[in-house]
Amino acid sequence: MVEKDHFKITEQEAELYDRQIRLWGLDAQKRLRASRVLVVGMKGLGCEVSKNLVLSGVRSLKMLDHEVVTVEDATSQFLAPRDKVGSNRASASMDRLQQLNPMVEVSADSANVKDKTEEFFKVFDIVICTTCSKEELVRINSLCRKENIMFFGGGVYGFYGYTFMDLVQHEYSEEVTSTAPPKEKEKEQENGDGEPAAKKAKAAAEEETKTVKKAMTFVSLAETLKVDWSSELYAKRIKRMDPSFFLLQVMYAFEAETGCAPRPSKRAEDLETLKKLRDSTLKTMGVPAEKIKDDLLELLFAELSPVAAIVGGMLGQEVIKAISNKDAPHNNYFFYNPLDSCGVVETIGY
């Protein structure tokens, strides 16, 4: 894991990261400057996360993607030039990503993540998986847990997106503001107008801010997928929950059956498949089919840059929080709901 004191900030780095150091402190910037990051999948979401972390000043970032740049990538993939269609997506993204921050070591790997063994992941402090199947996410998350490596997953489907994080055991500091009681003497006094002393005492109370150390335990992605939603224990929760978590299970089922995300070029065909899988997946989970309405399924086509920016911004923010050990991280899902245009944090699997 990231160590605190092994990396010194040079004068040049201090000047470049001046605003960040004033925002979250020198110690946090040292942690960032020491962290080694792997980003799997360089479509729109992978680009956004990579951009955010390279600008923040991590030590190194490796992009892993065996796919090639396609015409469809133009909807969200901004690191690979348009004349690189047909080239490896990670390699094609190298130059523009490196230009964002020459102080970060940027590299590309054109291998398939499915061929990577446990040894490959051990050299990283943070592993971020996008464009991966459910099975691959579970496999890599399991490998990361064994080595106490911070794991993040995510995906964008049209107007919908999500992130998942597993920090295993995580300690962090948080500023807590409390109101200090006024002195006893002030409590006993009355002002010249005869107003109660309590009123003046309340006004005299001062706010105190303290830094408190806290700890948080996470569960694996596999554990979140084992929840028995058909039990009576979860009946009330299902009713008040946002549909996004259940929609994610439908997307996993769609990718398992078709080998891809919903395609704009085959919209009618894929929409029928989504409806069929929505019904079968929710029935298996013991969740009412009406939890995911048809109009939500119609918003899942292509990877849109505004949604990638929102989800990638949240994911990058959570990675920085996790590395710096400052403030409470999301535990454990974040969803972007396109119907309500809002973000939702859900804790699943506890």
Summary of the structure (lengths in Angstrom):
residues: 350
radius of gyration: 23.6
end to end distance: 25.0
largest distance: 82.5
contacts: 1115
relative contact order: 0.15
helix: 47%
strand: 21%
